[in-house]
Amino acid sequence: MTAPRPRRPSPRPARRADEEAAPEHPPITLVTGTDTGVGKTWITCAIARALSAAGQRVVAIKPIETGCGPTVSPAEDGAMLAAATGQPDPAAALVRLREPVSAAVAAEMEGVTIDLAPLIDRIKGYAKSYDLTIVEGAGGILAPLTWHDNILDLAHGLEARVLVVASDRVGTINHTLLTLRVLQTEKIPVIGVILTTPAQPDSSTGSNADAIKRLAGIDLVWPVPHLPDPQQGAEAMKEVAGWLVP
């Protein structure tokens, strides 16, 4: 078995001596999950619609998406984000890969080289033209985008605030606390936690929000019902959308 290559430093922007210096772009929010399939795209779309309805100029971006077909489908995450804001560009994920596996694996299978630094620059370029930028990650905070970079590196590179999405089911307390602990250790600001109601609730559904608040010492933990209608979703996320506005 080939030994894994050492992890190189993430493409974090150089900072001046005063670490409190503001980024050169309007706020960027990264939406990450505790796992795949927890509702990140639904939440990101609903927040984008709510912000747009409130008069905010918002762009929603999926940097890398796997499981894509040969042509862009309206059902792809990147396309749904664009539809939620009405933005003409980007109209799909910045990098589209075919295999429905992690980005690092999919890229290797397809012979594609992903360089995170240019992707970060592209996102920052979009951000300069909007009031707010929302970036949807892939999977959890340590999900590999390349063999050297993960979602955590993306957050650092974008100087982003993070909104964590989890599913309101058994196991979410552990997954959420692990995610929050990593973000805290890395000194990445956390806006809050969204708990989505699973299609099949279990005995823990409805109690996890209070448990996470008590254990993590975080007040902004917001459970949301399962709402397939886009407008209902935007209405349900109005308060959360307000968390993103400086």
C-alpha positions as semicolon CSV with decimal commas, in nm:
position;residue;x (nm);y (nm);z (nm)
1;M;0,000;0,000;0,000
2;T;0,132;0,343;-0,091
3;A;0,194;0,565;0,208
4;P;-0,028;0,874;0,220
5;R;0,135;1,196;0,114
6;P;0,201;1,450;0,389
7;R;-0,062;1,717;0,422
8;R;0,064;2,049;0,292
9;P;-0,033;2,379;0,452
10;S;-0,379;2,499;0,355
11;P;-0,408;2,799;0,119
12;R;-0,482;3,051;0,392
13;P;-0,447;3,418;0,308
14;A;-0,157;3,610;0,453
15;R;-0,264;3,824;0,747
16;R;-0,122;4,151;0,869
17;A;0,018;4,188;1,219
18;D;-0,325;4,293;1,346
19;E;-0,517;3,971;1,310
20;E;-0,842;4,164;1,342
21;A;-0,807;4,318;0,993
22;A;-1,131;4,288;0,797
23;P;-1,142;4,086;0,472
24;E;-1,132;4,278;0,143
25;H;-1,475;4,143;0,047
26;P;-1,824;4,153;0,203
27;P;-1,905;3,873;0,448
28;I;-1,879;3,515;0,326
29;T;-2,076;3,243;0,504
30;L;-1,980;2,879;0,459
31;V;-2,261;2,629;0,517
32;T;-2,118;2,298;0,630
33;G;-2,279;1,979;0,755
34;T;-2,205;1,724;1,021
35;D;-2,246;1,461;0,748
36;T;-2,375;1,421;0,397
37;G;-2,752;1,422;0,341
38;V;-2,837;1,648;0,637
39;G;-3,008;1,917;0,427
40;K;-2,730;2,167;0,350
41;T;-2,859;2,249;0,002
42;W;-3,218;2,293;0,118
43;I;-3,106;2,521;0,401
44;T;-2,870;2,722;0,180
45;C;-3,140;2,774;-0,083
46;A;-3,397;2,875;0,178
47;I;-3,161;3,128;0,337
48;A;-3,065;3,268;-0,004
49;R;-3,433;3,317;-0,095
50;A;-3,505;3,482;0,240
51;L;-3,212;3,721;0,202
52;S;-3,309;3,807;-0,157
53;A;-3,668;3,873;-0,050
54;A;-3,533;4,108;0,218
55;G;-3,352;4,313;-0,045
56;Q;-3,002;4,174;0,006
57;R;-2,786;4,117;-0,301
58;V;-2,672;3,760;-0,241
59;V;-2,476;3,506;-0,442
60;A;-2,481;3,135;-0,352
61;I;-2,194;2,915;-0,467
62;K;-2,112;2,545;-0,467
63;P;-1,735;2,522;-0,519
64;I;-1,718;2,148;-0,595
65;E;-2,002;1,905;-0,663
66;T;-1,984;1,532;-0,728
67;G;-2,242;1,300;-0,880
68;C;-2,302;1,535;-1,176
69;G;-2,414;1,430;-1,523
70;P;-2,254;1,528;-1,854
71;T;-2,468;1,844;-1,868
72;V;-2,595;2,067;-1,589
73;S;-2,922;1,947;-1,438
74;P;-3,166;2,173;-1,250
75;A;-3,151;1,914;-0,970
76;E;-2,779;1,970;-0,908
77;D;-2,689;2,157;-0,590
78;G;-2,507;2,435;-0,774
79;A;-2,797;2,490;-1,013
80;M;-3,050;2,498;-0,728
81;L;-2,843;2,758;-0,545
82;A;-2,834;2,977;-0,857
83;A;-3,210;2,940;-0,902
84;A;-3,269;3,039;-0,539
85;T;-3,098;3,376;-0,587
86;G;-3,173;3,429;-0,955
87;Q;-2,802;3,487;-1,018
88;P;-2,683;3,449;-1,377
89;D;-2,335;3,336;-1,276
90;P;-2,226;3,096;-1,146
91;A;-2,518;2,889;-1,274
92;A;-2,370;2,561;-1,149
93;A;-2,091;2,434;-0,925
94;L;-1,749;2,576;-1,011
95;V;-1,612;2,222;-1,043
96;R;-1,846;1,938;-1,150
97;L;-1,741;1,575;-1,112
98;R;-1,925;1,261;-1,219
99;E;-1,872;1,004;-0,945
100;P;-2,097;1,036;-0,635
101;V;-1,807;1,007;-0,390
102;S;-1,587;1,256;-0,207
103;A;-1,435;1,526;-0,424
104;A;-1,077;1,404;-0,376
105;V;-1,168;1,050;-0,481
106;A;-1,389;1,162;-0,771
107;A;-1,121;1,393;-0,908
108;E;-0,860;1,118;-0,894
109;M;-1,093;0,872;-1,069
110;E;-1,152;1,124;-1,348
111;G;-0,795;1,244;-1,379
112;V;-0,892;1,595;-1,269
113;T;-0,657;1,814;-1,067
114;I;-0,830;2,046;-0,821
115;D;-0,634;2,347;-0,698
116;L;-0,814;2,508;-0,407
117;A;-0,638;2,846;-0,418
118;P;-0,781;2,953;-0,760
119;L;-1,128;2,839;-0,648
120;I;-1,099;3,057;-0,338
121;D;-0,994;3,351;-0,555
122;R;-1,294;3,299;-0,784
123;I;-1,534;3,295;-0,491
124;K;-1,382;3,610;-0,344
125;G;-1,414;3,770;-0,686
126;Y;-1,788;3,699;-0,690
127;A;-1,818;3,821;-0,332
128;K;-1,696;4,170;-0,423
129;S;-2,010;4,230;-0,632
130;Y;-2,266;4,124;-0,369
131;D;-2,377;4,219;-0,020
132;L;-2,349;3,861;0,103
133;T;-2,197;3,539;-0,027
134;I;-2,310;3,194;0,080
135;V;-2,088;2,897;0,000
136;E;-2,218;2,543;0,037
137;G;-1,959;2,285;0,130
138;A;-1,962;1,912;0,060
139;G;-2,020;1,673;0,348
140;G;-1,861;1,746;0,683
141;I;-1,592;1,992;0,788
142;L;-1,308;1,743;0,727
143;A;-1,446;1,607;0,399
144;P;-1,154;1,602;0,151
145;L;-1,173;1,838;-0,144
146;T;-0,826;1,727;-0,254
147;W;-0,573;1,495;-0,092
148;H;-0,430;1,801;0,079
149;D;-0,730;2,026;0,145
150;N;-1,069;1,990;0,311
151;I;-1,371;2,207;0,394
152;L;-1,185;2,347;0,692
153;D;-0,915;2,479;0,458
154;L;-1,184;2,631;0,240
155;A;-1,325;2,816;0,541
156;H;-0,982;2,952;0,630
157;G;-0,907;3,057;0,275
158;L;-1,237;3,242;0,241
159;E;-1,205;3,402;0,587
160;A;-1,559;3,271;0,625
161;R;-1,803;3,246;0,909
162;V;-1,959;2,901;0,937
163;L;-2,319;2,787;0,971
164;V;-2,345;2,423;1,076
165;V;-2,630;2,205;0,950
166;A;-2,715;1,876;1,121
167;S;-3,006;1,633;1,118
168;D;-3,228;1,622;1,427
169;R;-3,184;1,251;1,494
170;V;-2,997;1,008;1,718
171;G;-2,623;1,067;1,691
172;T;-2,643;1,434;1,603
173;I;-2,526;1,553;1,946
174;N;-2,192;1,379;1,904
175;H;-2,151;1,479;1,538
176;T;-2,240;1,841;1,608
177;L;-2,016;1,874;1,913
178;L;-1,724;1,725;1,719
179;T;-1,778;1,975;1,437
180;L;-1,804;2,268;1,677
181;R;-1,493;2,157;1,866
182;V;-1,287;2,150;1,545
183;L;-1,413;2,493;1,440
184;Q;-1,340;2,634;1,785
185;T;-0,989;2,489;1,784
186;E;-0,927;2,641;1,441
187;K;-1,064;2,978;1,560
188;I;-1,327;2,988;1,286
189;P;-1,634;3,192;1,388
190;V;-1,957;2,992;1,411
191;I;-2,285;3,171;1,340
192;G;-2,507;2,894;1,471
193;V;-2,643;2,544;1,420
194;I;-2,946;2,442;1,214
195;L;-3,116;2,112;1,292
196;T;-3,325;1,978;1,005
197;T;-3,612;1,742;1,077
198;P;-3,546;1,405;0,914
199;A;-3,803;1,237;0,691
200;Q;-3,838;0,972;0,962
201;P;-3,805;1,137;1,306
202;D;-3,686;0,924;1,596
203;S;-3,718;0,943;1,973
204;S;-3,447;1,210;1,996
205;T;-3,602;1,448;1,741
206;G;-3,707;1,766;1,918
207;S;-3,474;1,725;2,215
208;N;-3,136;1,756;2,045
209;A;-3,142;2,135;2,010
210;D;-3,158;2,198;2,385
211;A;-2,895;1,933;2,450
212;I;-2,653;2,091;2,204
213;K;-2,714;2,437;2,354
214;R;-2,630;2,310;2,702
215;L;-2,329;2,103;2,604
216;A;-2,174;2,344;2,353
217;G;-2,263;2,668;2,528
218;I;-2,411;2,808;2,208
219;D;-2,747;2,988;2,199
220;L;-2,822;2,991;1,827
221;V;-2,941;2,636;1,764
222;W;-3,244;2,641;1,537
223;P;-3,463;2,336;1,458
224;V;-3,656;2,357;1,131
225;P;-3,940;2,134;1,007
226;H;-3,932;1,941;0,682
227;L;-4,077;2,186;0,429
228;P;-4,053;2,078;0,063
229;D;-4,213;2,401;-0,065
230;P;-3,937;2,658;-0,145
231;Q;-4,140;2,960;-0,034
232;Q;-4,236;2,797;0,294
233;G;-3,872;2,712;0,346
234;A;-3,765;3,072;0,288
235;E;-4,029;3,194;0,531
236;A;-3,912;2,944;0,795
237;M;-3,553;3,059;0,755
238;K;-3,614;3,435;0,778
239;E;-3,477;3,464;1,129
240;V;-3,173;3,250;1,048
241;A;-3,112;3,464;0,738
242;G;-3,097;3,761;0,973
243;W;-2,801;3,601;1,151
244;L;-2,596;3,644;0,832
245;V;-2,656;4,016;0,790
246;P;-2,378;4,222;0,954
